[in-house]
Amino acid sequence: MTSQRDRIQMPAGEARRFLEEGRHLQVASIGPSGAPHLVAMWYVVDDQGRVLFTTYGRSQKVQNVRRDPRVTLLVEAGEAYNEQRGVMVEGRAEVLSEPAFTAQVMRQVGAKYGSGSGASREAQSEIIPPAAHKRAVVRVTPERMRSWDHRRL
Protein backbone atom coordinates (compact mmCIF):
# COMPACT_ATOMS: atom_id res chain seq x y z
CA MET A 1 0.00 0.00 0.00
CA THR A 2 1.35 3.41 -0.99
CA SER A 3 1.38 6.13 1.67
CA GLN A 4 0.06 9.60 0.96
CA ARG A 5 3.62 10.89 1.45
CA ASP A 6 4.85 8.56 -1.31
CA ARG A 7 2.01 9.62 -3.63
CA ILE A 8 2.76 13.35 -3.38
CA GLN A 9 6.56 13.14 -3.60
CA MET A 10 7.97 14.49 -6.87
CA PRO A 11 10.37 12.29 -8.84
CA ALA A 12 13.98 13.52 -8.39
CA GLY A 13 14.24 15.15 -11.83
CA GLU A 14 10.94 16.96 -11.41
CA ALA A 15 11.99 18.22 -7.96
CA ARG A 16 15.27 19.49 -9.39
CA ARG A 17 13.47 21.34 -12.20
CA PHE A 18 11.00 22.84 -9.71
CA LEU A 19 13.91 24.07 -7.59
CA GLU A 20 15.73 25.51 -10.64
CA GLU A 21 12.64 27.26 -11.97
CA GLY A 22 11.34 28.57 -8.64
CA ARG A 23 11.09 32.30 -8.06
CA HIS A 24 11.44 32.91 -4.33
CA LEU A 25 13.81 30.97 -2.12
CA GLN A 26 13.12 30.95 1.60
CA VAL A 27 16.47 30.67 3.39
CA ALA A 28 16.55 29.63 7.04
CA SER A 29 19.84 29.91 8.91
CA ILE A 30 20.49 29.70 12.63
CA GLY A 31 20.51 33.12 14.27
CA PRO A 32 22.77 34.15 17.16
CA SER A 33 20.09 33.28 19.74
CA GLY A 34 19.55 29.84 18.19
CA ALA A 35 16.23 30.88 16.64
CA PRO A 36 15.69 30.46 12.90
CA HIS A 37 16.56 33.49 10.77
CA LEU A 38 14.31 33.36 7.72
CA VAL A 39 14.61 35.51 4.58
CA ALA A 40 13.46 35.37 0.97
CA MET A 41 16.13 35.52 -1.75
CA TRP A 42 16.53 35.44 -5.53
CA TYR A 43 18.81 32.56 -6.52
CA VAL A 44 20.16 30.20 -9.14
CA VAL A 45 21.08 26.51 -9.17
CA ASP A 46 24.45 25.51 -10.64
CA ASP A 47 25.26 22.45 -12.77
CA GLN A 48 26.11 20.45 -9.64
CA GLY A 49 22.73 21.13 -8.02
CA ARG A 50 24.09 23.66 -5.53
CA VAL A 51 21.96 26.70 -4.74
CA LEU A 52 23.63 30.12 -4.99
CA PHE A 53 22.51 33.60 -4.03
CA THR A 54 24.24 36.89 -3.33
CA THR A 55 23.87 39.09 -0.28
CA TYR A 56 25.77 41.80 1.50
CA GLY A 57 28.94 40.43 3.05
CA ARG A 58 27.98 41.81 6.47
CA SER A 59 24.39 40.56 6.43
CA GLN A 60 22.97 38.57 9.30
CA LYS A 61 22.62 35.45 7.15
CA VAL A 62 26.34 35.58 6.25
CA GLN A 63 27.25 35.93 9.92
CA ASN A 64 24.95 33.01 10.75
CA VAL A 65 26.42 30.74 8.05
CA ARG A 66 29.96 31.53 9.11
CA ARG A 67 29.08 30.52 12.66
CA ASP A 68 26.97 27.47 11.70
CA PRO A 69 26.74 26.35 8.05
CA ARG A 70 23.50 24.38 8.43
CA VAL A 71 20.61 25.85 6.44
CA THR A 72 17.19 24.86 5.19
CA LEU A 73 15.83 26.18 1.90
CA LEU A 74 12.26 26.18 0.62
CA VAL A 75 10.69 26.89 -2.75
CA GLU A 76 6.92 26.54 -2.92
CA ALA A 77 3.95 27.32 -5.14
CA GLY A 78 0.18 27.00 -5.09
CA GLU A 79 -2.70 28.78 -3.41
CA ALA A 80 -5.27 26.12 -2.55
CA TYR A 81 -4.33 22.95 -0.63
CA ASN A 82 -4.74 20.75 -3.72
CA GLU A 83 -2.34 23.04 -5.67
CA GLN A 84 0.50 23.16 -3.13
CA ARG A 85 3.92 22.08 -4.39
CA GLY A 86 7.31 22.52 -2.84
CA VAL A 87 10.91 21.46 -2.46
CA MET A 88 12.76 21.70 0.82
CA VAL A 89 16.54 21.36 0.90
CA GLU A 90 18.66 20.77 3.98
CA GLY A 91 22.29 21.52 3.35
CA ARG A 92 25.58 23.16 4.23
CA ALA A 93 26.28 26.72 3.20
CA GLU A 94 29.58 28.41 2.51
CA VAL A 95 30.37 32.07 1.98
CA LEU A 96 32.47 32.96 -1.08
CA SER A 97 33.76 36.54 -1.19
CA GLU A 98 35.65 36.72 -4.51
CA PRO A 99 34.27 39.77 -6.40
CA ALA A 100 34.60 38.25 -9.89
CA PHE A 101 32.64 35.15 -8.86
CA THR A 102 30.10 37.31 -7.01
CA ALA A 103 29.64 39.40 -10.19
CA GLN A 104 29.16 36.20 -12.22
CA VAL A 105 26.42 34.97 -9.87
CA MET A 106 24.84 38.44 -9.82
CA ARG A 107 24.62 38.26 -13.64
CA GLN A 108 23.11 34.77 -13.53
CA VAL A 109 20.49 35.87 -11.01
CA GLY A 110 19.81 38.99 -13.10
CA ALA A 111 19.30 36.86 -16.20
CA LYS A 112 16.92 34.51 -14.38
CA TYR A 113 14.81 37.33 -12.98
CA GLY A 114 15.01 39.61 -16.00
CA SER A 115 16.94 42.37 -14.26
CA GLY A 116 20.09 42.25 -16.39
CA SER A 117 21.33 45.29 -18.29
CA GLY A 118 21.15 45.61 -22.06
CA ALA A 119 24.90 45.01 -22.47
CA SER A 120 26.07 41.92 -24.30
CA ARG A 121 27.02 38.87 -22.25
CA GLU A 122 30.66 39.24 -23.34
CA ALA A 123 30.78 42.88 -22.23
CA GLN A 124 29.05 42.07 -18.95
CA SER A 125 31.48 39.26 -18.18
CA GLU A 126 34.39 41.73 -18.13
CA ILE A 127 32.70 44.15 -15.76
CA ILE A 128 32.85 43.73 -11.99
CA PRO A 129 30.22 46.10 -10.64
CA PRO A 130 31.10 48.02 -7.46
CA ALA A 131 28.35 46.13 -5.60
CA ALA A 132 30.25 42.85 -6.09
CA HIS A 133 32.93 44.13 -3.73
CA LYS A 134 30.36 44.59 -0.94
CA ARG A 135 28.48 41.37 -1.60
CA ALA A 136 29.26 37.69 -1.21
CA VAL A 137 27.90 34.47 -2.65
CA VAL A 138 26.28 31.95 -0.36
CA ARG A 139 26.54 28.50 -1.95
CA VAL A 140 24.46 25.71 -0.47
CA THR A 141 25.35 22.08 -1.07
CA PRO A 142 22.21 19.96 -0.61
CA GLU A 143 22.42 17.03 1.81
CA ARG A 144 18.75 16.09 1.85
CA MET A 145 15.86 17.07 -0.39
CA ARG A 146 12.15 16.57 0.21
CA SER A 147 9.36 17.42 -2.19
CA TRP A 148 5.60 17.39 -2.43
CA ASP A 149 2.98 18.04 -5.07
CA HIS A 150 -0.59 17.92 -3.78
CA ARG A 151 -1.90 17.99 -7.35
CA ARG A 152 -1.05 14.26 -7.37
CA LEU A 153 -3.79 13.50 -4.84
Disulfide bonds with the S-S distance in Angstrom:
none
